């Protein structure tokens, strides 16, 4: 998903954090903190990660702490990473289309209000 071969990335959390887009790191850290503190039943975050070739890939990360020690420290967790880049691109296209439709609606409204003044719009 990120262009790396098996074993090329280690499990170092700092390395993974460095691969997250700088604008998304705080959101991911807060979701992680909240879940580890027991404030949320599971971890879920959407963020960008740097692909080996340099471009950004949108990721949906879901996880859950499934075992803790007697002091509440995490022992085992389970989770998944899903590439949601195409979905995010589609969402962005919809936002652009909605903005264009809003502009067109405003133009038509002004045109209709101006018809009494014999204004012609082409």
C-alpha distances in whole Angstrom, upper triangle without the diagonal:
4,6,8,10,11,14,13,12,15,16,18,18,19,16,14,16,17,13,14,16,19,21,18,19,22,21,19,21,24,22,22,25,26,25,26,29,30,30,27,27,23,20,18,17,15,14,12,10,10,8,10,11,13,12,11,8,10,9,12,13,16,18,21,24,25,28,30,33,36,36,33,30,27,26,24,21,18,15,12,9,8,7,10,11,13,15,15,16,19,20,21,23,25,26,27,29,30,32,33,35,36,38,39,41,42,44,45,47,48,50,51,53,54,56,59,59,59,56,54,50,48
4,6,9,11,13,11,10,13,15,16,16,17,13,11,14,14,10,11,13,17,18,17,17,21,20,18,20,23,22,21,24,26,25,26,29,30,30,28,28,24,21,19,17,15,13,11,8,7,4,6,8,10,9,9,7,10,10,13,14,17,19,22,24,26,28,30,33,36,35,33,30,26,26,24,22,20,17,14,11,11,9,12,12,14,17,16,17,20,21,21,23,26,26,27,29,31,32,33,35,37,38,40,41,43,44,46,47,49,50,52,53,54,56,59,59,59,56,54,50,49
4,7,10,12,10,10,14,16,17,18,19,15,14,17,16,12,15,16,20,22,20,21,24,24,21,24,27,25,24,28,30,28,29,32,33,34,31,31,27,24,23,21,19,17,14,11,10,6,5,7,10,10,11,10,13,14,17,17,20,22,25,27,29,31,33,35,39,38,35,32,29,29,26,24,22,20,17,14,14,12,15,14,17,19,19,19,22,24,24,26,28,29,30,32,34,34,36,38,39,40,42,44,45,46,48,49,51,52,54,55,57,58,61,61,61,58,56,52,50
4,7,8,6,7,11,13,15,16,17,13,13,16,15,12,15,17,20,23,21,21,25,24,22,23,27,25,24,27,29,28,28,31,32,33,31,31,27,24,23,22,20,18,16,12,11,8,6,9,12,13,14,13,16,15,18,18,20,21,25,26,28,29,31,33,37,36,34,30,27,27,24,23,21,19,17,14,15,14,18,17,20,22,22,23,26,27,27,29,31,32,33,35,37,38,39,41,42,43,45,47,48,49,51,53,54,55,57,59,60,61,65,65,64,61,59,55,54
4,6,5,8,11,14,16,18,19,16,15,19,18,16,18,21,24,26,25,24,28,27,24,26,29,28,26,29,31,30,29,33,34,35,33,32,28,26,25,24,23,21,19,16,15,12,10,13,15,17,17,16,19,18,20,20,22,23,26,27,28,29,31,33,37,37,34,31,28,27,24,23,21,20,18,16,17,16,20,20,22,25,25,26,28,30,30,32,34,35,36,38,40,41,42,44,46,47,48,50,51,53,54,56,57,58,60,62,63,65,68,68,68,64,62,59,57
4,6,7,9,12,15,17,19,16,15,19,19,17,19,22,25,27,25,24,28,28,24,25,29,27,25,28,30,28,28,31,32,34,31,30,27,25,24,24,23,22,21,17,17,14,13,16,18,20,20,18,20,18,20,19,21,21,23,24,25,26,28,30,34,34,32,29,25,24,22,20,19,18,16,15,17,17,21,22,24,26,26,28,30,31,32,34,36,37,38,40,41,43,44,46,47,49,50,52,53,55,56,58,59,61,62,64,65,67,70,70,70,66,65,61,59
4,5,7,9,12,15,16,14,14,17,18,16,19,22,25,27,25,24,27,27,24,25,28,27,24,27,30,27,27,30,31,33,31,30,27,25,25,24,24,23,21,18,17,16,14,17,19,21,21,20,22,20,22,20,22,21,23,24,25,25,27,28,32,32,30,27,24,22,20,20,19,18,17,17,19,19,23,24,26,28,28,30,32,33,34,36,38,39,40,42,43,44,46,48,49,50,52,54,55,57,58,60,61,63,64,66,67,69,72,72,72,68,67,63,61
4,7,10,12,14,15,12,12,16,15,14,17,20,22,25,24,22,26,26,23,24,27,26,24,27,30,28,27,31,32,34,32,31,28,25,25,24,23,21,19,16,15,13,11,14,16,18,18,18,20,19,21,20,22,22,25,25,27,27,29,30,34,34,32,28,25,24,23,22,21,20,18,17,19,19,22,22,25,27,27,28,31,32,32,34,37,37,38,40,42,43,44,46,47,48,50,52,53,55,56,58,59,61,62,64,65,67,70,70,70,66,65,61,59
4,7,8,11,12,8,9,12,12,11,14,17,19,22,20,19,22,23,19,20,24,23,20,23,26,24,24,27,29,30,28,28,25,22,22,21,21,19,17,13,13,12,11,14,15,17,17,16,18,17,19,17,19,19,22,22,24,25,26,27,31,30,28,25,22,21,20,19,18,17,16,15,17,17,21,21,24,26,25,27,30,30,30,33,35,35,36,39,40,41,43,45,46,47,49,50,51,53,55,56,57,59,61,62,63,65,68,68,68,65,63,60,58
4,6,9,10,8,9,12,13,12,15,19,20,23,21,19,22,23,19,19,23,22,19,22,25,23,22,25,27,28,27,27,24,21,22,21,22,20,19,16,15,15,14,18,19,20,20,19,20,18,20,18,19,19,21,20,22,22,23,24,28,27,25,22,19,18,17,17,17,17,16,16,19,20,23,24,27,28,27,29,32,32,33,35,37,37,39,41,42,43,45,47,48,49,51,52,53,55,57,58,60,61,63,64,66,67,70,71,71,67,66,62,61
4,6,9,8,8,11,12,12,14,18,20,22,20,17,20,20,17,17,20,19,16,18,21,19,18,21,23,25,24,24,20,18,19,19,20,19,18,15,16,16,16,20,20,21,20,19,20,17,18,15,17,16,17,17,18,19,19,21,24,24,22,18,16,15,14,13,14,14,14,14,18,19,22,23,27,27,27,29,32,32,32,35,37,36,38,41,41,42,44,46,47,48,50,52,53,54,56,57,59,61,62,63,65,67,70,70,70,67,66,62,61
4,6,5,7,9,10,11,13,17,18,21,19,16,18,19,16,15,19,19,16,17,21,19,18,21,23,25,24,24,21,19,20,19,20,18,18,15,16,17,16,20,20,21,20,20,20,18,20,17,18,17,19,18,20,20,20,21,25,23,22,18,16,16,16,15,16,16,17,16,20,21,24,24,28,29,27,30,33,32,32,35,37,37,38,41,42,42,44,46,47,48,50,52,52,54,56,57,58,60,62,63,64,66,69,69,70,67,65,62,61
4,5,5,6,9,10,11,15,15,18,15,12,15,16,12,11,15,15,12,14,17,16,15,18,20,21,21,21,18,16,17,16,17,16,16,14,15,17,17,21,20,21,19,18,18,16,17,14,16,15,16,16,19,19,19,20,23,22,20,16,14,15,15,14,15,15,15,15,18,19,22,23,26,27,25,28,30,30,30,33,35,34,36,39,39,39,42,44,44,45,48,49,49,51,54,54,55,58,59,60,61,64,66,66,67,64,63,59,59
4,5,5,6,9,10,13,13,16,15,11,14,16,13,12,15,16,14,15,18,18,17,20,22,23,23,24,21,18,19,17,18,16,16,13,14,16,16,20,18,20,18,18,19,17,19,16,19,18,20,19,22,22,22,23,26,24,22,19,17,18,18,18,19,18,18,17,20,21,23,23,27,28,26,28,31,30,30,33,35,34,36,39,39,39,41,44,43,45,47,48,49,51,53,54,55,57,59,59,61,63,66,66,66,63,62,59,58
4,5,5,7,9,12,13,16,15,12,15,17,14,14,18,18,16,18,21,21,20,22,25,26,25,26,23,19,20,18,18,16,14,11,11,13,13,16,15,17,16,16,17,16,18,16,19,19,21,21,24,24,24,26,29,27,25,22,20,20,20,19,19,18,18,16,19,19,21,21,25,26,24,26,29,29,29,32,34,33,34,37,38,38,40,43,43,44,47,48,48,50,52,53,54,56,58,59,60,63,65,65,66,62,61,58,57
4,5,5,7,11,12,15,13,10,14,14,11,12,15,15,13,16,19,18,17,21,22,23,22,23,19,16,16,14,15,12,12,9,10,12,12,16,15,15,14,14,14,13,14,12,15,15,18,18,21,22,22,25,28,26,24,21,18,19,18,16,16,15,14,12,15,16,18,18,22,23,21,23,26,26,26,29,31,30,32,35,35,35,38,40,40,41,44,45,46,48,50,50,52,54,55,56,58,60,63,63,63,60,59,55,54
4,5,5,9,9,12,10,7,10,12,9,9,13,13,12,14,17,17,16,19,21,21,21,22,19,15,15,13,14,11,11,9,10,13,14,17,16,16,14,14,14,13,15,13,15,16,18,19,22,23,23,25,28,26,23,20,18,20,19,17,18,16,16,14,17,17,19,19,23,23,21,23,26,25,25,28,30,29,31,34,34,34,37,39,39,40,42,44,44,46,48,49,50,52,54,54,56,58,61,61,62,58,57,54,53
4,5,8,8,12,11,9,12,14,12,12,16,16,15,17,20,20,20,23,25,25,24,26,23,19,19,16,16,13,11,9,9,12,13,15,13,14,13,14,15,15,17,16,19,19,22,22,26,26,26,28,31,29,27,24,22,23,23,21,21,19,19,16,18,18,20,19,23,24,22,23,27,26,25,28,30,29,30,34,34,34,36,39,39,40,42,44,44,46,48,49,50,52,54,54,56,58,61,61,61,58,57,53,52
4,6,9,11,10,9,13,14,12,13,17,17,16,18,21,21,21,24,26,26,24,26,22,18,17,15,14,11,8,5,5,8,9,12,10,11,9,10,12,12,14,14,17,18,21,22,25,27,27,29,33,31,28,25,23,24,23,21,20,18,17,14,15,15,16,16,20,21,19,20,23,23,23,26,28,27,28,31,32,32,34,36,37,38,40,42,42,44,46,47,48,50,52,53,54,56,59,59,59,56,55,51,50
4,6,8,7,6,10,10,9,10,14,14,13,16,18,19,19,22,23,23,22,23,20,16,15,12,11,7,6,4,6,10,12,14,12,12,9,10,10,10,12,12,15,17,20,21,24,26,26,29,32,30,27,24,22,24,23,20,20,17,16,13,14,14,15,14,18,18,16,18,21,20,20,23,25,24,25,28,29,29,31,34,34,35,37,39,39,41,43,44,45,47,49,50,51,53,56,56,57,53,52,49,48
4,5,5,6,10,10,10,12,15,15,16,18,20,21,22,24,26,25,23,25,22,18,16,13,11,7,5,6,7,11,13,14,11,10,8,9,10,11,13,14,17,19,22,24,27,29,30,32,35,33,30,28,25,27,26,23,23,20,19,15,16,15,15,14,17,18,15,16,20,19,18,21,23,22,23,26,27,26,29,31,31,32,35,36,36,38,40,41,42,44,46,47,48,50,53,53,53,50,49,46,45
4,5,5,8,10,10,11,14,15,16,17,20,21,22,23,25,24,24,26,23,19,18,14,13,10,9,9,10,14,16,17,14,14,11,13,13,14,16,16,20,21,24,25,29,30,30,32,35,32,30,27,26,28,27,25,25,22,21,18,19,18,18,17,21,21,18,19,23,21,20,23,25,23,24,28,28,27,30,32,32,33,36,37,37,39,41,42,42,45,47,47,48,51,54,53,54,51,50,46,46
4,6,7,8,10,11,13,14,16,17,19,20,22,23,25,23,22,25,22,19,17,13,12,9,9,11,12,16,19,19,16,15,12,14,13,14,16,16,19,21,24,25,29,31,31,33,36,33,30,28,27,29,28,25,25,23,22,19,19,18,17,16,20,19,16,18,21,19,17,21,22,20,21,25,25,24,27,29,28,29,32,33,33,35,38,38,39,41,43,44,45,48,50,50,51,47,47,43,43
4,6,5,6,9,10,11,12,14,16,17,18,20,22,20,19,21,19,15,13,9,8,6,7,9,12,15,18,19,16,15,12,12,11,11,12,12,15,17,20,22,25,27,27,30,32,30,27,25,24,26,25,22,22,19,18,15,16,16,15,15,18,17,14,17,20,18,17,21,22,20,22,25,25,25,28,30,29,30,33,34,34,37,39,39,40,43,44,45,46,49,51,51,52,49,48,45,44
4,5,5,6,9,10,10,12,14,15,16,18,20,19,18,21,18,14,13,10,11,8,9,10,12,16,18,20,17,17,14,14,13,13,14,13,15,17,19,20,24,25,25,27,30,27,25,22,21,23,23,20,20,18,18,16,17,17,17,18,21,20,18,20,23,21,21,25,26,24,26,29,29,28,31,33,33,34,37,38,38,40,43,43,44,46,48,48,50,52,55,55,56,53,52,48,48
4,5,5,6,9,10,10,12,14,15,16,18,17,17,20,17,14,13,11,12,10,12,13,16,20,22,24,21,20,17,17,16,15,15,14,16,17,19,20,24,25,24,27,29,26,24,22,21,24,23,21,22,20,20,18,20,20,20,20,23,22,19,22,25,22,22,26,26,24,27,30,29,29,32,34,33,34,37,38,38,40,42,42,43,46,47,47,49,52,54,54,55,52,52,49,49
4,6,5,6,9,10,11,12,14,15,17,15,14,17,15,11,10,8,9,8,11,13,16,19,22,24,22,20,17,16,14,13,13,12,14,15,17,18,22,24,24,27,29,26,23,22,20,23,22,20,20,17,18,16,17,18,17,18,21,19,17,20,22,20,20,24,24,22,25,27,26,27,30,31,30,32,35,35,36,38,40,40,41,44,45,46,48,50,52,53,54,51,50,47,47
4,5,5,6,8,10,11,12,14,16,15,13,16,13,9,8,6,8,7,10,11,15,18,20,23,20,19,16,15,13,11,11,9,11,12,14,16,19,21,21,24,26,24,21,19,17,20,19,16,16,14,14,13,15,16,16,17,20,19,17,20,22,21,21,25,25,24,26,29,29,29,32,33,33,35,38,38,38,41,43,43,44,47,48,48,50,53,55,56,56,53,53,49,49
4,6,5,6,9,10,10,12,14,14,13,16,14,10,11,10,12,11,13,14,17,20,22,25,22,22,19,18,16,15,14,12,13,13,15,15,19,20,20,22,24,22,19,17,16,19,18,16,17,16,17,16,18,19,20,21,24,23,21,24,26,24,25,28,29,27,30,32,32,32,35,37,36,38,41,41,41,44,46,46,47,50,51,51,53,56,58,58,59,56,56,52,52
4,5,5,6,9,10,10,12,11,11,14,13,10,11,10,12,12,15,17,20,23,25,28,25,24,21,20,18,16,15,13,14,14,15,15,19,20,20,22,24,21,18,17,16,20,19,17,18,17,18,18,20,21,21,22,25,24,21,25,27,24,25,28,28,27,29,32,31,31,35,36,35,37,40,40,40,43,45,44,46,48,49,49,52,54,56,57,58,55,55,52,52
4,6,5,6,9,10,11,9,8,11,9,6,7,7,10,11,15,16,20,22,25,27,25,24,20,19,16,14,12,10,10,11,11,13,16,18,18,21,23,21,18,17,15,18,17,15,15,14,15,15,17,19,18,20,23,21,20,23,25,22,24,27,27,26,29,31,30,31,34,35,34,36,39,39,40,42,44,44,45,48,49,49,52,54,56,57,58,55,55,51,51
4,5,5,6,8,10,10,9,11,9,6,8,9,12,13,16,16,19,22,24,27,25,24,21,20,17,15,13,10,10,9,10,10,14,15,15,18,20,18,15,13,12,15,14,12,13,12,14,14,17,19,19,22,25,23,22,25,27,25,26,30,30,29,32,34,33,34,37,38,38,40,42,42,43,46,47,47,49,52,52,53,55,57,60,60,61,58,58,54,54
4,6,5,6,9,9,9,12,11,9,11,12,15,16,19,19,22,25,27,30,28,27,24,23,21,18,17,14,14,12,12,12,15,16,15,17,19,16,13,12,12,15,15,14,16,15,18,18,21,23,23,25,28,26,25,28,30,28,29,32,32,31,34,36,35,36,39,40,39,41,44,44,44,47,49,49,50,53,54,54,56,59,61,61,63,60,60,56,56
4,6,5,6,5,6,9,9,8,10,12,15,17,20,21,24,27,29,32,30,29,25,24,22,19,17,14,13,12,11,11,15,16,15,18,19,17,14,14,13,17,16,14,16,16,18,19,21,23,23,25,28,26,25,28,30,27,28,32,31,30,33,35,34,35,38,39,38,40,43,43,43,46,48,47,49,52,52,52,55,57,59,60,61,59,58,55,56
4,5,5,6,5,7,6,6,9,11,15,17,20,21,24,26,29,31,30,29,25,24,21,18,16,13,11,9,8,8,11,13,12,16,17,16,12,12,11,14,13,11,13,13,15,17,19,22,22,25,27,25,24,28,29,27,29,32,32,31,34,36,35,36,39,40,39,42,44,44,45,48,49,49,51,53,54,54,57,59,61,62,63,60,60,57,57
4,5,8,8,9,9,8,12,14,18,19,21,22,25,27,29,32,31,30,27,25,23,20,18,15,13,11,9,7,11,11,10,13,14,13,9,8,7,11,11,10,13,13,16,18,21,24,24,27,30,28,27,31,32,30,32,35,35,34,37,39,38,39,42,43,43,45,48,47,48,51,52,52,54,56,57,57,60,62,64,65,66,63,63,60,60
4,6,8,10,11,11,14,16,20,21,24,24,28,30,32,35,33,33,29,28,26,23,21,18,16,14,12,10,13,13,11,13,14,12,9,9,10,14,14,14,16,17,20,21,24,27,27,29,32,30,29,33,34,32,33,37,36,35,38,40,39,40,43,44,43,46,48,48,48,51,53,52,54,57,57,57,60,62,64,65,66,64,64,60,61
4,6,7,9,10,13,16,20,22,25,26,29,31,33,36,35,34,30,29,26,23,20,18,15,13,10,9,11,12,11,14,14,13,9,11,11,14,14,13,15,16,19,21,24,27,27,29,32,30,29,33,34,31,33,37,36,35,38,40,39,40,43,44,43,45,48,47,48,51,52,52,54,56,57,57,60,62,64,65,66,63,63,60,60
4,7,9,10,13,15,18,20,24,25,29,31,34,36,35,33,30,28,25,22,20,17,15,14,12,12,14,16,15,17,18,16,13,14,14,17,17,16,17,17,20,21,24,26,26,28,31,28,27,31,32,29,31,34,33,32,36,38,36,37,40,41,40,42,45,44,45,48,49,48,50,53,53,53,56,58,60,61,63,60,60,57,57
4,5,7,9,12,16,18,22,23,27,29,32,34,33,31,28,26,23,20,17,14,12,11,9,10,13,15,15,18,19,18,15,15,14,17,16,14,15,15,17,18,20,23,23,25,28,25,25,28,29,27,29,32,31,30,33,35,33,35,38,38,38,40,43,42,43,46,47,46,49,51,51,52,55,57,59,60,61,58,58,55,55
4,7,10,13,17,20,23,24,28,29,32,35,34,32,28,26,23,20,17,14,11,9,7,9,10,13,14,17,19,18,15,15,14,16,15,12,13,13,15,18,19,23,22,26,28,25,25,29,29,27,30,33,31,31,35,36,35,36,39,39,39,42,44,43,44,48,48,48,50,53,53,53,56,58,60,61,62,60,60,56,57
4,7,10,14,16,20,21,24,26,28,31,30,28,25,22,20,16,13,10,7,6,5,7,10,13,14,18,20,19,15,15,13,15,13,10,10,9,12,14,16,19,19,22,24,22,22,26,27,25,27,30,29,29,32,34,33,35,38,38,38,40,42,42,43,46,47,47,49,52,52,53,55,57,59,60,61,59,58,55,55
4,7,11,13,16,17,21,22,25,28,26,25,21,19,16,13,10,8,5,5,6,8,12,14,15,19,21,20,17,16,13,15,14,10,10,8,10,11,14,16,17,20,22,20,20,23,24,23,25,28,27,27,30,32,31,32,36,36,36,38,41,41,42,44,46,46,48,50,51,51,54,56,58,59,60,57,56,53,53
4,7,10,13,15,19,20,23,26,24,22,19,16,13,10,7,6,4,7,9,12,15,18,19,23,25,24,20,19,17,19,17,13,12,9,10,10,11,14,13,16,19,16,16,20,21,19,21,24,24,23,26,28,27,29,32,32,32,35,37,37,38,41,42,42,44,47,47,48,50,52,55,56,56,54,53,49,49
4,6,10,12,16,18,21,23,21,19,16,14,10,8,6,5,7,9,12,15,18,21,22,25,28,26,23,21,19,21,19,16,14,12,11,10,11,12,11,14,16,15,13,17,18,17,18,21,21,21,24,26,25,26,29,30,30,32,35,35,36,39,40,40,42,44,45,46,48,50,53,53,54,51,50,47,47
4,7,10,14,15,19,20,19,16,13,10,7,6,5,6,9,12,15,18,21,24,25,29,31,30,26,25,22,24,22,18,17,13,12,10,9,10,8,10,13,11,10,13,15,13,15,18,18,18,20,23,22,23,26,27,28,30,32,32,33,36,37,38,40,42,43,44,46,48,50,51,51,48,48,44,44
4,7,10,13,16,18,15,13,10,8,6,5,7,8,11,14,17,20,23,26,26,30,32,31,27,26,23,25,23,20,18,15,13,11,11,10,9,10,13,13,10,13,16,14,15,18,19,18,20,23,23,24,26,28,28,30,32,33,34,36,38,39,40,42,44,44,46,48,51,51,52,49,48,44,43
4,7,9,13,14,12,10,6,5,4,6,9,10,14,17,20,23,26,28,29,32,35,33,30,28,25,27,25,22,20,17,15,11,11,10,10,9,12,13,10,12,15,15,14,18,19,19,20,23,24,24,26,28,29,30,32,34,35,36,38,39,41,42,44,45,47,49,52,52,52,49,47,44,43
4,6,10,11,9,8,5,5,6,7,10,11,15,17,20,22,25,27,28,31,34,33,30,27,24,25,24,21,20,16,14,11,11,10,11,10,14,15,13,15,18,18,18,21,23,22,23,26,27,28,30,32,32,34,36,37,38,40,42,43,44,46,48,49,50,52,55,55,55,52,51,47,46
4,6,8,6,6,5,6,9,10,14,14,18,20,24,25,28,30,31,33,37,35,32,30,27,28,26,24,22,19,17,14,14,12,14,12,16,17,15,16,20,20,19,22,24,24,25,28,29,29,31,33,34,35,37,39,39,41,43,44,45,47,49,50,51,53,56,56,56,53,51,47,46
4,5,5,5,6,6,10,11,15,16,19,21,25,27,29,31,32,35,38,37,34,31,29,29,27,24,23,20,17,14,14,11,13,12,15,17,16,16,20,21,20,22,25,25,26,28,30,30,32,34,35,36,38,40,41,42,44,45,47,48,50,51,52,54,57,57,57,54,52,48,47
4,5,8,9,10,14,14,18,18,22,23,27,28,31,32,34,36,39,38,36,33,30,30,28,26,24,22,19,16,16,14,17,15,18,21,20,20,23,24,24,26,28,29,29,32,33,34,35,37,39,39,41,43,44,45,47,49,50,51,53,55,56,57,61,60,60,57,55,51,49
4,6,9,11,14,16,20,21,24,26,30,32,34,36,37,39,43,42,39,36,33,33,31,29,28,25,22,19,18,16,18,15,18,21,19,19,22,24,23,24,27,28,27,30,32,32,33,36,37,38,39,42,43,43,45,47,48,49,51,53,54,55,59,58,58,54,53,49,47
4,7,9,13,15,19,20,24,26,29,31,34,36,36,39,42,41,38,35,32,33,31,29,28,25,22,19,18,16,17,15,17,20,18,18,21,22,21,23,26,26,25,28,30,30,31,34,35,35,37,39,40,41,43,45,46,47,49,51,51,53,57,56,56,52,51,47,45
4,7,10,13,17,18,22,25,28,30,33,35,36,39,42,41,38,35,32,33,31,29,27,24,21,17,16,13,14,11,14,16,14,14,17,19,17,19,22,22,22,25,27,26,28,30,31,32,34,36,37,38,40,42,42,44,46,47,48,50,53,53,53,49,47,44,42
4,7,9,13,15,19,21,25,27,30,32,33,36,39,38,35,32,30,31,29,26,24,21,18,14,14,11,11,9,12,14,12,12,15,16,15,17,20,20,20,23,25,25,26,29,30,30,32,34,35,36,39,40,41,42,44,46,47,49,52,52,52,48,47,43,42
4,6,10,12,16,19,22,25,28,30,31,35,38,37,33,31,28,29,27,23,21,18,15,11,10,7,8,6,9,11,10,11,14,15,14,17,19,19,20,23,24,25,26,28,30,31,33,34,35,37,39,40,41,43,45,46,47,49,52,52,52,49,47,44,42
4,7,10,13,16,20,23,26,28,30,33,36,35,32,29,27,28,25,22,20,16,14,10,8,6,5,5,8,9,7,9,12,12,12,15,17,17,19,21,22,23,25,27,28,29,31,32,33,35,37,38,40,41,43,44,46,47,50,51,51,47,46,42,41
4,6,10,13,16,19,22,25,26,30,33,32,28,26,23,24,22,18,16,13,10,6,5,5,6,7,10,10,10,12,15,14,15,18,19,20,22,24,24,26,28,29,30,32,34,35,36,38,39,40,42,44,45,46,48,50,53,53,54,50,49,45,45
4,7,10,14,17,19,22,24,28,31,30,26,25,22,23,20,16,14,10,8,6,5,6,6,9,12,11,10,14,15,14,16,19,20,20,23,24,24,26,28,29,30,32,34,35,36,38,40,40,42,44,45,46,48,50,53,54,54,51,50,46,45
4,7,10,13,16,19,21,24,27,26,23,21,18,19,16,13,11,7,6,5,7,9,10,13,15,14,14,18,19,18,20,23,23,23,26,28,28,29,32,33,33,36,38,38,39,42,43,44,46,47,48,50,52,53,56,57,57,54,53,50,49
4,7,11,13,16,18,22,25,24,20,19,16,17,14,11,9,5,5,7,9,12,12,16,18,16,17,20,21,20,22,25,25,25,28,30,30,31,34,35,35,37,39,39,41,43,45,45,47,49,50,51,53,55,58,58,59,56,55,52,51
4,7,9,12,14,18,21,21,17,16,13,14,11,7,5,4,6,9,12,15,16,19,22,20,20,24,25,24,26,29,29,29,32,34,33,35,38,38,38,41,43,43,44,47,48,48,51,53,53,54,57,58,61,62,62,60,59,55,55
4,6,9,11,15,18,18,14,13,10,11,9,6,6,6,10,12,15,19,20,23,25,24,24,27,28,27,29,32,32,32,35,37,36,38,40,41,41,44,46,45,47,50,51,51,53,55,55,56,59,61,63,64,65,62,61,58,58
4,6,8,11,14,14,11,10,7,8,6,4,7,9,12,15,18,22,23,26,29,27,27,31,32,30,32,35,35,35,38,40,39,41,44,44,44,47,49,49,50,53,54,54,56,58,59,59,62,64,66,67,68,65,65,61,61
4,7,11,13,14,11,11,8,8,6,5,7,10,14,17,20,24,25,28,31,29,30,33,34,33,35,38,38,38,41,42,42,44,46,47,47,50,52,51,53,55,56,56,59,61,61,62,65,66,69,70,71,68,67,64,64
4,7,10,11,9,9,6,5,5,7,10,13,17,20,23,27,28,31,34,33,33,36,37,36,38,41,41,41,44,46,45,47,50,50,50,53,55,55,56,59,60,60,62,64,64,65,68,70,72,73,74,71,70,67,67
4,7,8,5,5,5,5,7,9,12,16,19,22,25,29,30,33,36,35,34,38,39,38,40,43,43,42,45,47,46,48,51,51,51,54,56,56,57,60,61,61,63,65,66,66,69,71,73,74,75,72,72,68,68
4,5,5,5,7,6,9,12,16,19,23,25,29,32,34,36,39,38,38,41,43,41,43,46,46,46,49,51,50,51,54,55,55,57,59,59,60,63,64,64,66,69,69,69,72,74,76,77,78,76,75,72,72
4,6,7,10,10,13,16,19,22,26,29,32,35,37,40,42,41,41,44,45,44,46,49,49,48,51,53,52,53,57,57,56,59,62,61,62,65,66,66,68,70,71,71,74,76,78,79,80,77,77,74,74
4,6,9,11,14,16,20,22,26,28,32,35,36,39,42,40,39,43,44,43,44,48,47,47,50,52,51,52,55,56,55,57,60,59,60,63,65,64,66,69,69,69,72,74,76,77,78,76,75,72,72
4,6,9,11,13,16,19,23,25,28,31,33,35,38,37,36,40,41,39,41,44,44,43,46,48,47,48,51,52,51,54,56,56,57,60,61,61,62,65,66,66,68,71,73,74,75,72,72,69,69
4,6,9,11,15,17,21,23,26,29,31,33,36,35,34,38,39,38,39,43,43,42,45,47,46,47,50,51,51,53,56,55,56,59,61,60,62,65,65,66,68,70,73,73,74,72,71,68,68
4,6,7,11,14,17,19,23,26,28,30,33,32,32,35,37,35,37,40,40,40,43,45,44,45,48,49,49,51,54,53,54,57,59,58,60,63,63,64,66,69,71,72,73,70,69,66,66
4,7,11,14,17,20,23,27,29,31,34,33,33,36,38,37,39,42,42,42,45,47,46,47,50,51,51,53,56,56,57,60,61,61,63,65,66,67,69,71,73,74,75,72,71,68,68
4,7,10,14,17,20,24,26,28,31,30,30,34,35,34,36,39,39,39,42,44,44,45,48,49,49,51,53,54,55,57,59,59,61,63,64,65,67,69,71,72,73,70,69,66,65
4,7,10,13,17,20,22,25,28,27,27,30,31,31,32,35,36,36,39,40,40,42,44,45,45,48,50,50,51,54,55,55,57,59,60,61,63,65,68,69,69,66,65,62,62
4,7,11,14,17,19,22,25,24,25,28,29,28,30,33,33,34,37,38,38,40,42,43,43,46,48,48,49,52,53,53,56,58,58,59,62,63,66,67,67,65,63,60,59
4,7,10,14,16,19,21,20,21,24,25,25,27,29,30,30,33,34,34,36,39,39,40,42,44,44,46,48,49,50,52,54,55,56,58,60,63,63,64,61,60,56,56
4,7,10,12,15,18,17,18,21,22,22,24,26,27,28,30,32,32,34,36,37,38,40,42,42,44,46,47,48,50,52,53,54,56,58,61,61,62,59,57,54,53
4,7,9,12,15,14,15,18,19,19,21,24,24,25,27,29,30,31,33,34,35,37,39,40,41,44,45,46,48,49,50,52,54,55,58,59,59,56,55,51,50
4,6,9,11,11,12,15,16,16,18,20,21,22,25,26,27,29,31,32,33,35,36,37,39,41,42,43,45,47,47,49,51,52,55,56,56,53,52,48,47
4,6,8,9,10,12,13,14,16,18,19,20,22,24,25,26,28,29,31,33,34,35,37,39,40,41,43,44,45,47,49,50,53,54,54,51,49,45,44
4,6,5,6,9,10,11,12,14,15,17,19,20,21,23,25,26,27,29,30,31,33,35,36,37,39,41,42,43,45,47,50,50,50,47,46,42,41
4,5,5,6,9,10,11,12,14,15,17,18,20,21,23,24,26,27,29,30,32,33,35,36,38,39,41,42,44,45,48,49,49,45,44,40,39
4,5,5,6,9,10,11,12,14,15,16,18,20,21,22,24,26,27,28,30,32,33,34,36,37,39,41,42,43,46,47,47,43,42,38,36
4,5,5,6,9,10,11,12,14,15,16,18,20,21,22,24,26,27,29,30,31,33,35,36,37,39,41,42,45,46,45,42,41,37,36
4,5,5,6,9,10,11,13,14,15,17,19,20,21,23,24,25,27,29,30,31,33,35,36,38,39,41,44,44,44,41,40,36,35
4,5,5,6,9,10,11,12,14,15,17,18,20,21,23,24,26,27,29,30,32,33,35,36,38,39,42,43,42,39,38,34,33
4,5,5,6,9,10,10,12,14,15,16,18,20,21,22,24,26,27,28,30,31,32,34,36,37,40,41,41,38,36,32,31
4,5,5,6,9,10,10,12,14,15,16,19,20,21,23,24,25,27,29,30,31,33,35,36,39,40,40,37,35,32,31
4,5,5,6,9,10,11,12,14,15,17,18,20,21,23,24,26,27,29,30,32,33,35,38,38,38,35,34,30,29
4,5,5,6,9,10,11,12,14,15,16,18,20,21,22,24,26,27,28,30,32,33,36,37,36,33,31,28,26
4,5,5,6,9,10,10,12,14,15,16,18,20,21,22,24,25,26,28,30,31,34,35,35,32,30,27,26
4,5,5,6,9,10,11,12,14,15,17,18,20,21,23,24,26,27,29,30,33,34,34,31,30,26,26
4,5,5,6,9,10,11,12,14,15,17,18,20,21,23,24,26,27,29,32,32,32,29,27,24,23
4,5,5,6,9,10,10,12,14,15,16,18,20,21,22,24,26,27,30,31,30,27,26,22,21
4,5,5,6,9,10,10,12,14,15,16,18,20,21,22,24,26,29,29,29,27,25,22,22
4,5,5,6,9,10,11,12,14,15,17,18,20,21,23,25,28,28,28,25,24,21,21
4,5,5,6,9,10,11,12,14,16,16,18,20,21,23,26,26,26,23,21,18,17
4,5,5,6,9,10,10,12,14,15,16,18,20,21,24,25,25,22,21,17,17
4,5,5,6,9,10,10,12,14,15,17,18,20,23,24,24,21,21,17,18
4,5,5,6,9,10,11,12,14,15,17,19,22,22,22,19,18,15,15
4,5,5,6,9,10,10,12,14,15,16,20,20,20,17,16,12,13
4,5,5,6,9,10,10,12,14,15,18,19,20,17,16,14,15
4,5,5,6,9,10,11,12,14,17,17,18,16,16,13,15
4,5,5,6,9,10,11,12,16,16,16,13,12,9,11
4,5,5,6,9,10,11,14,15,14,12,11,9,11
4,5,5,6,9,10,13,14,15,13,13,12,14
4,6,5,6,9,11,11,12,10,11,10,13
4,5,5,6,10,10,10,7,8,7,10
4,5,5,8,10,10,9,10,10,13
4,6,7,8,10,9,11,12,15
4,5,5,7,6,8,10,13
4,5,5,5,7,9,13
4,5,8,10,13,16
4,6,9,12,15
4,6,10,13
4,7,10
4,7
4
